[in-house]
Amino acid sequence: MSLPTCNGKTILITGINGYIASRIGHDLLKRGYKIRGTSRSKPSTEALLNGAYNEFAGRVEMVAVPDMTVPGAFDEAVK
């Protein structure tokens, strides 16, 4: 299977290592989007990066947001 052409658009998905968010992320990758996912820690996203998202490595970015109650917690993720 060849990868679809990247459309240059990036979508932020919070809680990327959850079941629903990870499935949405995979669908968006297959449609040519780039994704930026957030989770509480980067190590918790390793299974996705080494598994379902592996073929899309250049289109996936993960951002750790350890405590979403902190003001500005998502500032880095939305840049």
N, CA, C, O and CB atoms as a CASP TS submission, in Angstrom:
PFRMAT TS
TARGET T0000
AUTHOR 0000-0000-0000
METHOD Language model
MODEL 1
PARENT N/A
ATOM      1  N   MET     1       0.845  -1.179   0.000  1.00  0.00           N
ATOM      2  CA  MET     1       0.000   0.000   0.000  1.00  0.00           C
ATOM      3  C   MET     1       0.888   1.238   0.000  1.00  0.00           C
ATOM      4  O   MET     1       1.802   1.341   0.818  1.00  0.00           O
ATOM      5  CB  MET     1      -0.960   0.000   1.220  1.00  0.00           C
ATOM      6  N   SER     2       0.636   2.159  -0.887  1.00  0.00           N
ATOM      7  CA  SER     2       1.406   3.390  -0.903  1.00  0.00           C
ATOM      8  C   SER     2       0.720   4.434  -0.028  1.00  0.00           C
ATOM      9  O   SER     2      -0.503   4.450   0.113  1.00  0.00           O
ATOM     10  CB  SER     2       1.576   3.910  -2.346  1.00  0.00           C
ATOM     11  N   LEU     3       1.528   5.290   0.546  1.00  0.00           N
ATOM     12  CA  LEU     3       1.000   6.339   1.414  1.00  0.00           C
ATOM     13  C   LEU     3       0.317   7.408   0.581  1.00  0.00           C
ATOM     14  O   LEU     3       0.786   7.738  -0.508  1.00  0.00           O
ATOM     15  CB  LEU     3       2.119   6.957   2.269  1.00  0.00           C
ATOM     16  N   PRO     4      -0.787   7.954   1.081  1.00  0.00           N
ATOM     17  CA  PRO     4      -1.415   9.065   0.367  1.00  0.00           C
ATOM     18  C   PRO     4      -0.529  10.300   0.449  1.00  0.00           C
ATOM     19  O   PRO     4       0.247  10.457   1.391  1.00  0.00           O
ATOM     20  CB  PRO     4      -2.817   9.367   0.942  1.00  0.00           C
ATOM     21  N   THR     5      -0.647  11.154  -0.520  1.00  0.00           N
ATOM     22  CA  THR     5       0.104  12.394  -0.521  1.00  0.00           C
ATOM     23  C   THR     5      -0.299  13.229   0.678  1.00  0.00           C
ATOM     24  O   THR     5      -1.482  13.354   0.994  1.00  0.00           O
ATOM     25  CB  THR     5      -0.119  13.172  -1.827  1.00  0.00           C
ATOM     26  N   CYS     6       0.688  13.795   1.338  1.00  0.00           N
ATOM     27  CA  CYS     6       0.417  14.647   2.498  1.00  0.00           C
ATOM     28  C   CYS     6      -0.230  15.941   2.025  1.00  0.00           C
ATOM     29  O   CYS     6       0.258  16.581   1.093  1.00  0.00           O
ATOM     30  CB  CYS     6       1.723  14.942   3.295  1.00  0.00           C
ATOM     31  N   ASN     7      -1.326  16.326   2.667  1.00  0.00           N
ATOM     32  CA  ASN     7      -2.026  17.550   2.268  1.00  0.00           C
ATOM     33  C   ASN     7      -1.501  18.790   2.979  1.00  0.00           C
ATOM     34  O   ASN     7      -1.987  19.893   2.729  1.00  0.00           O
ATOM     35  CB  ASN     7      -3.503  17.409   2.537  1.00  0.00           C
ATOM     36  N   GLY     8      -0.508  18.630   3.869  1.00  0.00           N
ATOM     37  CA  GLY     8       0.111  19.761   4.545  1.00  0.00           C
ATOM     38  C   GLY     8      -0.645  20.289   5.751  1.00  0.00           C
ATOM     39  O   GLY     8      -0.186  21.233   6.394  1.00  0.00           O
ATOM     40  N   LYS     9      -1.776  19.713   6.071  1.00  0.00           N
ATOM     41  CA  LYS     9      -2.574  20.173   7.211  1.00  0.00           C
ATOM     42  C   LYS     9      -2.272  19.313   8.439  1.00  0.00           C
ATOM     43  O   LYS     9      -2.134  18.094   8.341  1.00  0.00           O
ATOM     44  CB  LYS     9      -4.090  20.128   6.876  1.00  0.00           C
ATOM     45  N   THR    10      -2.173  19.970   9.591  1.00  0.00           N
ATOM     46  CA  THR    10      -1.895  19.274  10.843  1.00  0.00           C
ATOM     47  C   THR    10      -3.102  19.389  11.762  1.00  0.00           C
ATOM     48  O   THR    10      -3.681  20.465  11.918  1.00  0.00           O
ATOM     49  CB  THR    10      -0.627  19.846  11.529  1.00  0.00           C
ATOM     50  N   ILE    11      -3.472  18.269  12.365  1.00  0.00           N
ATOM     51  CA  ILE    11      -4.609  18.230  13.288  1.00  0.00           C
ATOM     52  C   ILE    11      -4.102  17.795  14.660  1.00  0.00           C
ATOM     53  O   ILE    11      -3.359  16.821  14.778  1.00  0.00           O
ATOM     54  CB  ILE    11      -5.731  17.262  12.772  1.00  0.00           C
ATOM     55  N   LEU    12      -4.510  18.526  15.691  1.00  0.00           N
ATOM     56  CA  LEU    12      -4.155  18.200  17.074  1.00  0.00           C
ATOM     57  C   LEU    12      -5.191  17.240  17.645  1.00  0.00           C
ATOM     58  O   LEU    12      -6.396  17.475  17.558  1.00  0.00           O
ATOM     59  CB  LEU    12      -4.057  19.486  17.947  1.00  0.00           C
ATOM     60  N   ILE    13      -4.693  16.155  18.230  1.00  0.00           N
ATOM     61  CA  ILE    13      -5.570  15.164  18.862  1.00  0.00           C
ATOM     62  C   ILE    13      -5.113  14.981  20.299  1.00  0.00           C
ATOM     63  O   ILE    13      -3.995  14.531  20.547  1.00  0.00           O
ATOM     64  CB  ILE    13      -5.553  13.798  18.086  1.00  0.00           C
ATOM     65  N   THR    14      -5.970  15.325  21.238  1.00  0.00           N
ATOM     66  CA  THR    14      -5.617  15.165  22.647  1.00  0.00           C
ATOM     67  C   THR    14      -5.928  13.737  23.097  1.00  0.00           C
ATOM     68  O   THR    14      -6.857  13.101  22.599  1.00  0.00           O
ATOM     69  CB  THR    14      -6.379  16.195  23.527  1.00  0.00           C
ATOM     70  N   GLY    15      -5.138  13.255  24.041  1.00  0.00           N
ATOM     71  CA  GLY    15      -5.343  11.888  24.539  1.00  0.00           C
ATOM     72  C   GLY    15      -5.098  10.850  23.465  1.00  0.00           C
ATOM     73  O   GLY    15      -5.843   9.874  23.365  1.00  0.00           O
ATOM     74  N   ILE    16      -4.060  11.045  22.657  1.00  0.00           N
ATOM     75  CA  ILE    16      -3.803  10.223  21.474  1.00  0.00           C
ATOM     76  C   ILE    16      -3.631   8.740  21.782  1.00  0.00           C
ATOM     77  O   ILE    16      -3.883   7.905  20.913  1.00  0.00           O
ATOM     78  CB  ILE    16      -2.581  10.722  20.774  1.00  0.00           C
ATOM     79  N   ASN    17      -3.216   8.398  22.975  1.00  0.00           N
ATOM     80  CA  ASN    17      -3.011   6.984  23.281  1.00  0.00           C
ATOM     81  C   ASN    17      -4.287   6.289  23.752  1.00  0.00           C
ATOM     82  O   ASN    17      -4.249   5.106  24.090  1.00  0.00           O
ATOM     83  CB  ASN    17      -1.940   6.840  24.333  1.00  0.00           C
ATOM     84  N   GLY    18      -5.401   6.991  23.780  1.00  0.00           N
ATOM     85  CA  GLY    18      -6.687   6.363  24.063  1.00  0.00           C
ATOM     86  C   GLY    18      -7.220   5.673  22.814  1.00  0.00           C
ATOM     87  O   GLY    18      -6.793   5.990  21.703  1.00  0.00           O
ATOM     88  N   TYR    19      -8.127   4.755  22.979  1.00  0.00           N
ATOM     89  CA  TYR    19      -8.613   3.953  21.858  1.00  0.00           C
ATOM     90  C   TYR    19      -9.252   4.806  20.756  1.00  0.00           C
ATOM     91  O   TYR    19      -8.869   4.699  19.591  1.00  0.00           O
ATOM     92  CB  TYR    19      -9.615   2.932  22.357  1.00  0.00           C
ATOM     93  N   ILE    20     -10.203   5.632  21.111  1.00  0.00           N
ATOM     94  CA  ILE    20     -10.922   6.412  20.092  1.00  0.00           C
ATOM     95  C   ILE    20      -9.989   7.410  19.414  1.00  0.00           C
ATOM     96  O   ILE    20      -9.978   7.518  18.188  1.00  0.00           O
ATOM     97  CB  ILE    20     -12.119   7.154  20.721  1.00  0.00           C
ATOM     98  N   ALA    21      -9.210   8.136  20.203  1.00  0.00           N
ATOM     99  CA  ALA    21      -8.293   9.130  19.626  1.00  0.00           C
ATOM    100  C   ALA    21      -7.255   8.467  18.722  1.00  0.00           C
ATOM    101  O   ALA    21      -6.920   9.008  17.669  1.00  0.00           O
ATOM    102  CB  ALA    21      -7.587   9.918  20.743  1.00  0.00           C
ATOM    103  N   SER    22      -6.750   7.314  19.117  1.00  0.00           N
ATOM    104  CA  SER    22      -5.741   6.639  18.283  1.00  0.00           C
ATOM    105  C   SER    22      -6.334   6.167  16.966  1.00  0.00           C
ATOM    106  O   SER    22      -5.661   6.212  15.936  1.00  0.00           O
ATOM    107  CB  SER    22      -5.135   5.447  19.034  1.00  0.00           C
ATOM    108  N   ARG    23      -7.575   5.717  16.979  1.00  0.00           N
ATOM    109  CA  ARG    23      -8.243   5.284  15.743  1.00  0.00           C
ATOM    110  C   ARG    23      -8.524   6.475  14.825  1.00  0.00           C
ATOM    111  O   ARG    23      -8.356   6.378  13.610  1.00  0.00           O
ATOM    112  CB  ARG    23      -9.559   4.550  16.073  1.00  0.00           C
ATOM    113  N   ILE    24      -8.949   7.590  15.407  1.00  0.00           N
ATOM    114  CA  ILE    24      -9.173   8.810  14.619  1.00  0.00           C
ATOM    115  C   ILE    24      -7.848   9.266  14.009  1.00  0.00           C
ATOM    116  O   ILE    24      -7.795   9.633  12.835  1.00  0.00           O
ATOM    117  CB  ILE    24      -9.791   9.944  15.504  1.00  0.00           C
ATOM    118  N   GLY    25      -6.782   9.243  14.806  1.00  0.00           N
ATOM    119  CA  GLY    25      -5.465   9.627  14.308  1.00  0.00           C
ATOM    120  C   GLY    25      -5.033   8.770  13.136  1.00  0.00           C
ATOM    121  O   GLY    25      -4.519   9.291  12.146  1.00  0.00           O
ATOM    122  N   HIS    26      -5.229   7.478  13.227  1.00  0.00           N
ATOM    123  CA  HIS    26      -4.849   6.565  12.142  1.00  0.00           C
ATOM    124  C   HIS    26      -5.659   6.862  10.879  1.00  0.00           C
ATOM    125  O   HIS    26      -5.115   6.860   9.775  1.00  0.00           O
ATOM    126  CB  HIS    26      -5.054   5.095  12.573  1.00  0.00           C
ATOM    127  N   ASP    27      -6.932   7.112  11.040  1.00  0.00           N
ATOM    128  CA  ASP    27      -7.782   7.438   9.891  1.00  0.00           C
ATOM    129  C   ASP    27      -7.322   8.744   9.230  1.00  0.00           C
ATOM    130  O   ASP    27      -7.267   8.831   8.004  1.00  0.00           O
ATOM    131  CB  ASP    27      -9.262   7.551  10.330  1.00  0.00           C
ATOM    132  N   LEU    28      -6.998   9.741  10.028  1.00  0.00           N
ATOM    133  CA  LEU    28      -6.529  11.015   9.475  1.00  0.00           C
ATOM    134  C   LEU    28      -5.202  10.849   8.742  1.00  0.00           C
ATOM    135  O   LEU    28      -4.998  11.449   7.687  1.00  0.00           O
ATOM    136  CB  LEU    28      -6.381  12.055  10.589  1.00  0.00           C
ATOM    137  N   LEU    29      -4.305  10.043   9.291  1.00  0.00           N
ATOM    138  CA  LEU    29      -3.038   9.777   8.623  1.00  0.00           C
ATOM    139  C   LEU    29      -3.271   9.115   7.267  1.00  0.00           C
ATOM    140  O   LEU    29      -2.621   9.461   6.281  1.00  0.00           O
ATOM    141  CB  LEU    29      -2.145   8.891   9.501  1.00  0.00           C
ATOM    142  N   LYS    30      -4.189   8.174   7.222  1.00  0.00           N
ATOM    143  CA  LYS    30      -4.499   7.499   5.952  1.00  0.00           C
ATOM    144  C   LYS    30      -5.114   8.450   4.931  1.00  0.00           C
ATOM    145  O   LYS    30      -5.057   8.198   3.727  1.00  0.00           O
ATOM    146  CB  LYS    30      -5.448   6.330   6.196  1.00  0.00           C
ATOM    147  N   ARG    31      -5.697   9.534   5.411  1.00  0.00           N
ATOM    148  CA  ARG    31      -6.305  10.527   4.518  1.00  0.00           C
ATOM    149  C   ARG    31      -5.343  11.651   4.131  1.00  0.00           C
ATOM    150  O   ARG    31      -5.729  12.592   3.438  1.00  0.00           O
ATOM    151  CB  ARG    31      -7.532  11.121   5.174  1.00  0.00           C
ATOM    152  N   GLY    32      -4.090  11.548   4.581  1.00  0.00           N
ATOM    153  CA  GLY    32      -3.079  12.505   4.169  1.00  0.00           C
ATOM    154  C   GLY    32      -2.768  13.631   5.134  1.00  0.00           C
ATOM    155  O   GLY    32      -1.978  14.517   4.808  1.00  0.00           O
ATOM    156  N   TYR    33      -3.367  13.618   6.306  1.00  0.00           N
ATOM    157  CA  TYR    33      -3.102  14.660   7.286  1.00  0.00           C
ATOM    158  C   TYR    33      -1.844  14.348   8.085  1.00  0.00           C
ATOM    159  O   TYR    33      -1.415  13.196   8.158  1.00  0.00           O
ATOM    160  CB  TYR    33      -4.295  14.827   8.222  1.00  0.00           C
ATOM    161  N   LYS    34      -1.262  15.369   8.677  1.00  0.00           N
ATOM    162  CA  LYS    34      -0.249  15.224   9.712  1.00  0.00           C
ATOM    163  C   LYS    34      -1.012  15.311  11.026  1.00  0.00           C
ATOM    164  O   LYS    34      -2.034  15.991  11.110  1.00  0.00           O
ATOM    165  CB  LYS    34       0.903  16.330   9.604  1.00  0.00           C
ATOM    166  N   ILE    35      -0.518  14.624  12.049  1.00  0.00           N
ATOM    167  CA  ILE    35      -1.174  14.739  13.349  1.00  0.00           C
ATOM    168  C   ILE    35      -0.162  15.100  14.420  1.00  0.00           C
ATOM    169  O   ILE    35       1.005  14.714  14.353  1.00  0.00           O
ATOM    170  CB  ILE    35      -1.893  13.433  13.714  1.00  0.00           C
ATOM    171  N   ARG    36      -0.627  15.843  15.403  1.00  0.00           N
ATOM    172  CA  ARG    36       0.135  16.144  16.611  1.00  0.00           C
ATOM    173  C   ARG    36      -0.729  15.635  17.755  1.00  0.00           C
ATOM    174  O   ARG    36      -1.834  16.125  17.986  1.00  0.00           O
ATOM    175  CB  ARG    36       0.476  17.707  16.752  1.00  0.00           C
ATOM    176  N   GLY    37      -0.211  14.658  18.456  1.00  0.00           N
ATOM    177  CA  GLY    37      -0.975  14.061  19.545  1.00  0.00           C
ATOM    178  C   GLY    37      -0.431  14.448  20.906  1.00  0.00           C
ATOM    179  O   GLY    37       0.770  14.658  21.071  1.00  0.00           O
ATOM    180  N   THR    38      -1.321  14.539  21.872  1.00  0.00           N
ATOM    181  CA  THR    38      -0.885  14.794  23.237  1.00  0.00           C
ATOM    182  C   THR    38      -1.204  13.593  24.113  1.00  0.00           C
ATOM    183  O   THR    38      -2.187  12.883  23.902  1.00  0.00           O
ATOM    184  CB  THR    38      -1.550  16.065  23.796  1.00  0.00           C
ATOM    185  N   SER    39      -0.354  13.391  25.090  1.00  0.00           N
ATOM    186  CA  SER    39      -0.572  12.383  26.122  1.00  0.00           C
ATOM    187  C   SER    39       0.130  12.871  27.379  1.00  0.00           C
ATOM    188  O   SER    39       0.874  13.851  27.336  1.00  0.00           O
ATOM    189  CB  SER    39      -0.042  10.964  25.678  1.00  0.00           C
ATOM    190  N   ARG    40      -0.098  12.208  28.476  1.00  0.00           N
ATOM    191  CA  ARG    40       0.533  12.639  29.730  1.00  0.00           C
ATOM    192  C   ARG    40       2.038  12.415  29.717  1.00  0.00           C
ATOM    193  O   ARG    40       2.785  13.138  30.376  1.00  0.00           O
ATOM    194  CB  ARG    40      -0.083  11.900  30.910  1.00  0.00           C
ATOM    195  N   SER    41       2.480  11.410  28.964  1.00  0.00           N
ATOM    196  CA  SER    41       3.917  11.154  28.866  1.00  0.00           C
ATOM    197  C   SER    41       4.242  10.587  27.484  1.00  0.00           C
ATOM    198  O   SER    41       3.438   9.864  26.896  1.00  0.00           O
ATOM    199  CB  SER    41       4.383  10.175  29.984  1.00  0.00           C
ATOM    200  N   LYS    42       5.415  10.921  26.980  1.00  0.00           N
ATOM    201  CA  LYS    42       5.810  10.422  25.665  1.00  0.00           C
ATOM    202  C   LYS    42       5.979   8.900  25.638  1.00  0.00           C
ATOM    203  O   LYS    42       5.603   8.277  24.645  1.00  0.00           O
ATOM    204  CB  LYS    42       7.102  11.084  25.234  1.00  0.00           C
ATOM    205  N   PRO    43       6.528   8.278  26.684  1.00  0.00           N
ATOM    206  CA  PRO    43       6.673   6.816  26.632  1.00  0.00           C
ATOM    207  C   PRO    43       5.342   6.072  26.419  1.00  0.00           C
ATOM    208  O   PRO    43       5.330   4.969  25.874  1.00  0.00           O
ATOM    209  CB  PRO    43       7.317   6.329  27.915  1.00  0.00           C
ATOM    210  N   SER    44       4.235   6.670  26.845  1.00  0.00           N
ATOM    211  CA  SER    44       2.943   5.998  26.678  1.00  0.00           C
ATOM    212  C   SER    44       2.493   5.961  25.218  1.00  0.00           C
ATOM    213  O   SER    44       1.534   5.266  24.884  1.00  0.00           O
ATOM    214  CB  SER    44       1.883   6.691  27.521  1.00  0.00           C
ATOM    215  N   THR    45       3.175   6.701  24.353  1.00  0.00           N
ATOM    216  CA  THR    45       2.810   6.711  22.924  1.00  0.00           C
ATOM    217  C   THR    45       3.697   5.788  22.092  1.00  0.00           C
ATOM    218  O   THR    45       3.485   5.650  20.887  1.00  0.00           O
ATOM    219  CB  THR    45       2.898   8.131  22.371  1.00  0.00           C
ATOM    220  N   GLU    46       4.676   5.161  22.714  1.00  0.00           N
ATOM    221  CA  GLU    46       5.616   4.308  21.978  1.00  0.00           C
ATOM    222  C   GLU    46       4.924   3.171  21.231  1.00  0.00           C
ATOM    223  O   GLU    46       5.320   2.839  20.114  1.00  0.00           O
ATOM    224  CB  GLU    46       6.641   3.732  22.929  1.00  0.00           C
ATOM    225  N   ALA    47       3.905   2.575  21.826  1.00  0.00           N
ATOM    226  CA  ALA    47       3.209   1.474  21.154  1.00  0.00           C
ATOM    227  C   ALA    47       2.588   1.940  19.837  1.00  0.00           C
ATOM    228  O   ALA    47       2.621   1.210  18.846  1.00  0.00           O
ATOM    229  CB  ALA    47       2.124   0.887  22.072  1.00  0.00           C
ATOM    230  N   LEU    48       2.025   3.141  19.819  1.00  0.00           N
ATOM    231  CA  LEU    48       1.457   3.689  18.583  1.00  0.00           C
ATOM    232  C   LEU    48       2.540   3.985  17.557  1.00  0.00           C
ATOM    233  O   LEU    48       2.418   3.625  16.386  1.00  0.00           O
ATOM    234  CB  LEU    48       0.664   4.959  18.879  1.00  0.00           C
ATOM    235  N   LEU    49       3.605   4.649  18.012  1.00  0.00           N
ATOM    236  CA  LEU    49       4.678   5.051  17.106  1.00  0.00           C
ATOM    237  C   LEU    49       5.375   3.846  16.483  1.00  0.00           C
ATOM    238  O   LEU    49       5.790   3.896  15.326  1.00  0.00           O
ATOM    239  CB  LEU    49       5.692   5.910  17.844  1.00  0.00           C
ATOM    240  N   ASN    50       5.502   2.775  17.242  1.00  0.00           N
ATOM    241  CA  ASN    50       6.164   1.573  16.738  1.00  0.00           C
ATOM    242  C   ASN    50       5.202   0.586  16.090  1.00  0.00           C
ATOM    243  O   ASN    50       5.622  -0.407  15.498  1.00  0.00           O
ATOM    244  CB  ASN    50       6.896   0.892  17.855  1.00  0.00           C
ATOM    245  N   GLY    51       3.910   0.869  16.209  1.00  0.00           N
ATOM    246  CA  GLY    51       2.908  -0.036  15.659  1.00  0.00           C
ATOM    247  C   GLY    51       2.116   0.604  14.534  1.00  0.00           C
ATOM    248  O   GLY    51       2.617   0.761  13.421  1.00  0.00           O
ATOM    249  N   ALA    52       0.883   0.971  14.828  1.00  0.00           N
ATOM    250  CA  ALA    52      -0.049   1.468  13.810  1.00  0.00           C
ATOM    251  C   ALA    52       0.427   2.716  13.081  1.00  0.00           C
ATOM    252  O   ALA    52       0.098   2.910  11.911  1.00  0.00           O
ATOM    253  CB  ALA    52      -1.366   1.753  14.441  1.00  0.00           C
ATOM    254  N   TYR    53       1.195   3.563  13.751  1.00  0.00           N
ATOM    255  CA  TYR    53       1.634   4.821  13.134  1.00  0.00           C
ATOM    256  C   TYR    53       3.014   4.720  12.496  1.00  0.00           C
ATOM    257  O   TYR    53       3.500   5.698  11.927  1.00  0.00           O
ATOM    258  CB  TYR    53       1.641   5.923  14.167  1.00  0.00           C
ATOM    259  N   ASN    54       3.649   3.565  12.579  1.00  0.00           N
ATOM    260  CA  ASN    54       5.019   3.401  12.116  1.00  0.00           C
ATOM    261  C   ASN    54       5.217   3.828  10.657  1.00  0.00           C
ATOM    262  O   ASN    54       6.193   4.511  10.347  1.00  0.00           O
ATOM    263  CB  ASN    54       5.436   1.966  12.283  1.00  0.00           C
ATOM    264  N   GLU    55       4.323   3.443   9.774  1.00  0.00           N
ATOM    265  CA  GLU    55       4.485   3.779   8.356  1.00  0.00           C
ATOM    266  C   GLU    55       4.292   5.271   8.078  1.00  0.00           C
ATOM    267  O   GLU    55       4.636   5.746   6.995  1.00  0.00           O
ATOM    268  CB  GLU    55       3.504   2.979   7.523  1.00  0.00           C
ATOM    269  N   PHE    56       3.749   6.006   9.039  1.00  0.00           N
ATOM    270  CA  PHE    56       3.508   7.442   8.889  1.00  0.00           C
ATOM    271  C   PHE    56       4.472   8.272   9.739  1.00  0.00           C
ATOM    272  O   PHE    56       4.158   9.411  10.087  1.00  0.00           O
ATOM    273  CB  PHE    56       2.066   7.772   9.268  1.00  0.00           C
ATOM    274  N   ALA    57       5.612   7.734  10.070  1.00  0.00           N
ATOM    275  CA  ALA    57       6.534   8.348  11.039  1.00  0.00           C
ATOM    276  C   ALA    57       6.810   9.826  10.770  1.00  0.00           C
ATOM    277  O   ALA    57       6.909  10.604  11.719  1.00  0.00           O
ATOM    278  CB  ALA    57       7.840   7.597  11.039  1.00  0.00           C
ATOM    279  N   GLY    58       6.932  10.226   9.548  1.00  0.00           N
ATOM    280  CA  GLY    58       7.226  11.616   9.234  1.00  0.00           C
ATOM    281  C   GLY    58       6.051  12.554   9.400  1.00  0.00           C
ATOM    282  O   GLY    58       6.204  13.771   9.286  1.00  0.00           O
ATOM    283  N   ARG    59       4.891  12.009   9.667  1.00  0.00           N
ATOM    284  CA  ARG    59       3.679  12.828   9.790  1.00  0.00           C
ATOM    285  C   ARG    59       3.109  12.866  11.201  1.00  0.00           C
ATOM    286  O   ARG    59       2.025  13.407  11.422  1.00  0.00           O
ATOM    287  CB  ARG    59       2.628  12.315   8.852  1.00  0.00           C
ATOM    288  N   VAL    60       3.829  12.300  12.147  1.00  0.00           N
ATOM    289  CA  VAL    60       3.321  12.194  13.517  1.00  0.00           C
ATOM    290  C   VAL    60       4.266  12.902  14.482  1.00  0.00           C
ATOM    291  O   VAL    60       5.479  12.700  14.441  1.00  0.00           O
ATOM    292  CB  VAL    60       3.145  10.712  13.925  1.00  0.00           C
ATOM    293  N   GLU    61       3.697  13.725  15.342  1.00  0.00           N
ATOM    294  CA  GLU    61       4.461  14.392  16.400  1.00  0.00           C
ATOM    295  C   GLU    61       3.709  14.174  17.705  1.00  0.00           C
ATOM    296  O   GLU    61       2.485  14.301  17.754  1.00  0.00           O
ATOM    297  CB  GLU    61       4.660  15.933  16.101  1.00  0.00           C
ATOM    298  N   MET    62       4.435  13.849  18.748  1.00  0.00           N
ATOM    299  CA  MET    62       3.824  13.656  20.058  1.00  0.00           C
ATOM    300  C   MET    62       4.321  14.725  21.021  1.00  0.00           C
ATOM    301  O   MET    62       5.503  15.070  21.025  1.00  0.00           O
ATOM    302  CB  MET    62       4.132  12.246  20.607  1.00  0.00           C
ATOM    303  N   VAL    63       3.414  15.243  21.832  1.00  0.00           N
ATOM    304  CA  VAL    63       3.730  16.272  22.816  1.00  0.00           C
ATOM    305  C   VAL    63       3.219  15.801  24.178  1.00  0.00           C
ATOM    306  O   VAL    63       2.065  15.394  24.314  1.00  0.00           O
ATOM    307  CB  VAL    63       3.098  17.655  22.418  1.00  0.00           C
ATOM    308  N   ALA    64       4.086  15.863  25.173  1.00  0.00           N
ATOM    309  CA  ALA    64       3.684  15.480  26.532  1.00  0.00           C
ATOM    310  C   ALA    64       2.996  16.655  27.216  1.00  0.00           C
ATOM    311  O   ALA    64       3.502  17.777  27.215  1.00  0.00           O
ATOM    312  CB  ALA    64       4.910  15.011  27.362  1.00  0.00           C
ATOM    313  N   VAL    65       1.831  16.375  27.801  1.00  0.00           N
ATOM    314  CA  VAL    65       1.097  17.353  28.617  1.00  0.00           C
ATOM    315  C   VAL    65       0.803  16.638  29.938  1.00  0.00           C
ATOM    316  O   VAL    65      -0.265  16.052  30.113  1.00  0.00           O
ATOM    317  CB  VAL    65      -0.255  17.870  27.893  1.00  0.00           C
ATOM    318  N   PRO    66       1.764  16.695  30.864  1.00  0.00           N
ATOM    319  CA  PRO    66       1.630  15.924  32.100  1.00  0.00           C
ATOM    320  C   PRO    66       0.444  16.324  32.977  1.00  0.00           C
ATOM    321  O   PRO    66      -0.151  15.475  33.641  1.00  0.00           O
ATOM    322  CB  PRO    66       2.876  16.056  32.892  1.00  0.00           C
ATOM    323  N   ASP    67       0.099  17.611  32.982  1.00  0.00           N
ATOM    324  CA  ASP    67      -0.995  18.091  33.829  1.00  0.00           C
ATOM    325  C   ASP    67      -1.790  19.133  33.056  1.00  0.00           C
ATOM    326  O   ASP    67      -1.364  20.281  32.936  1.00  0.00           O
ATOM    327  CB  ASP    67      -0.456  18.686  35.170  1.00  0.00           C
ATOM    328  N   MET    68      -2.929  18.738  32.540  1.00  0.00           N
ATOM    329  CA  MET    68      -3.708  19.658  31.705  1.00  0.00           C
ATOM    330  C   MET    68      -4.400  20.753  32.509  1.00  0.00           C
ATOM    331  O   MET    68      -4.995  21.658  31.925  1.00  0.00           O
ATOM    332  CB  MET    68      -4.740  18.888  30.923  1.00  0.00           C
ATOM    333  N   THR    69      -4.334  20.689  33.832  1.00  0.00           N
ATOM    334  CA  THR    69      -4.955  21.740  34.644  1.00  0.00           C
ATOM    335  C   THR    69      -4.038  22.952  34.841  1.00  0.00           C
ATOM    336  O   THR    69      -4.477  23.988  35.340  1.00  0.00           O
ATOM    337  CB  THR    69      -5.351  21.177  35.998  1.00  0.00           C
ATOM    338  N   VAL    70      -2.790  22.825  34.457  1.00  0.00           N
ATOM    339  CA  VAL    70      -1.824  23.923  34.583  1.00  0.00           C
ATOM    340  C   VAL    70      -2.094  24.951  33.484  1.00  0.00           C
ATOM    341  O   VAL    70      -2.228  24.582  32.318  1.00  0.00           O
ATOM    342  CB  VAL    70      -0.352  23.393  34.498  1.00  0.00           C
ATOM    343  N   PRO    71      -2.175  26.225  33.836  1.00  0.00           N
ATOM    344  CA  PRO    71      -2.369  27.239  32.793  1.00  0.00           C
ATOM    345  C   PRO    71      -1.269  27.146  31.733  1.00  0.00           C
ATOM    346  O   PRO    71      -0.085  27.073  32.062  1.00  0.00           O
ATOM    347  CB  PRO    71      -2.390  28.653  33.413  1.00  0.00           C
ATOM    348  N   GLY    72      -1.667  27.149  30.479  1.00  0.00           N
ATOM    349  CA  GLY    72      -0.719  27.057  29.373  1.00  0.00           C
ATOM    350  C   GLY    72      -0.235  25.649  29.079  1.00  0.00           C
ATOM    351  O   GLY    72       0.721  25.473  28.324  1.00  0.00           O
ATOM    352  N   ALA    73      -0.875  24.644  29.661  1.00  0.00           N
ATOM    353  CA  ALA    73      -0.424  23.263  29.495  1.00  0.00           C
ATOM    354  C   ALA    73      -0.352  22.832  28.027  1.00  0.00           C
ATOM    355  O   ALA    73       0.502  22.025  27.660  1.00  0.00           O
ATOM    356  CB  ALA    73      -1.347  22.333  30.249  1.00  0.00           C
ATOM    357  N   PHE    74      -1.231  23.359  27.200  1.00  0.00           N
ATOM    358  CA  PHE    74      -1.269  22.946  25.795  1.00  0.00           C
ATOM    359  C   PHE    74      -0.572  23.946  24.858  1.00  0.00           C
ATOM    360  O   PHE    74      -0.647  23.804  23.638  1.00  0.00           O
ATOM    361  CB  PHE    74      -2.713  22.764  25.358  1.00  0.00           C
ATOM    362  N   ASP    75       0.097  24.943  25.418  1.00  0.00           N
ATOM    363  CA  ASP    75       0.750  25.950  24.575  1.00  0.00           C
ATOM    364  C   ASP    75       1.713  25.347  23.562  1.00  0.00           C
ATOM    365  O   ASP    75       1.697  25.729  22.391  1.00  0.00           O
ATOM    366  CB  ASP    75       1.492  26.937  25.438  1.00  0.00           C
ATOM    367  N   GLU    76       2.542  24.420  23.991  1.00  0.00           N
ATOM    368  CA  GLU    76       3.503  23.793  23.084  1.00  0.00           C
ATOM    369  C   GLU    76       2.788  22.956  22.022  1.00  0.00           C
ATOM    370  O   GLU    76       3.217  22.911  20.869  1.00  0.00           O
ATOM    371  CB  GLU    76       4.490  22.918  23.873  1.00  0.00           C
ATOM    372  N   ALA    77       1.725  22.312  22.405  1.00  0.00           N
ATOM    373  CA  ALA    77       1.004  21.442  21.472  1.00  0.00           C
ATOM    374  C   ALA    77       0.302  22.204  20.364  1.00  0.00           C
ATOM    375  O   ALA    77       0.154  21.687  19.257  1.00  0.00           O
ATOM    376  CB  ALA    77      -0.002  20.620  22.216  1.00  0.00           C
ATOM    377  N   VAL    78      -0.131  23.420  20.643  1.00  0.00           N
ATOM    378  CA  VAL    78      -0.888  24.161  19.624  1.00  0.00           C
ATOM    379  C   VAL    78      -0.019  25.080  18.768  1.00  0.00           C
ATOM    380  O   VAL    78      -0.550  25.812  17.933  1.00  0.00           O
ATOM    381  CB  VAL    78      -1.964  24.979  20.290  1.00  0.00           C
ATOM    382  N   LYS    79       1.282  25.062  18.949  1.00  0.00           N
ATOM    383  CA  LYS    79       2.174  25.895  18.143  1.00  0.00           C
ATOM    384  C   LYS    79       2.194  25.423  16.715  1.00  0.00           C
ATOM    385  O   LYS    79       2.890  26.004  15.882  1.00  0.00           O
ATOM    386  CB  LYS    79       3.585  25.892  18.712  1.00  0.00           C
TER
END
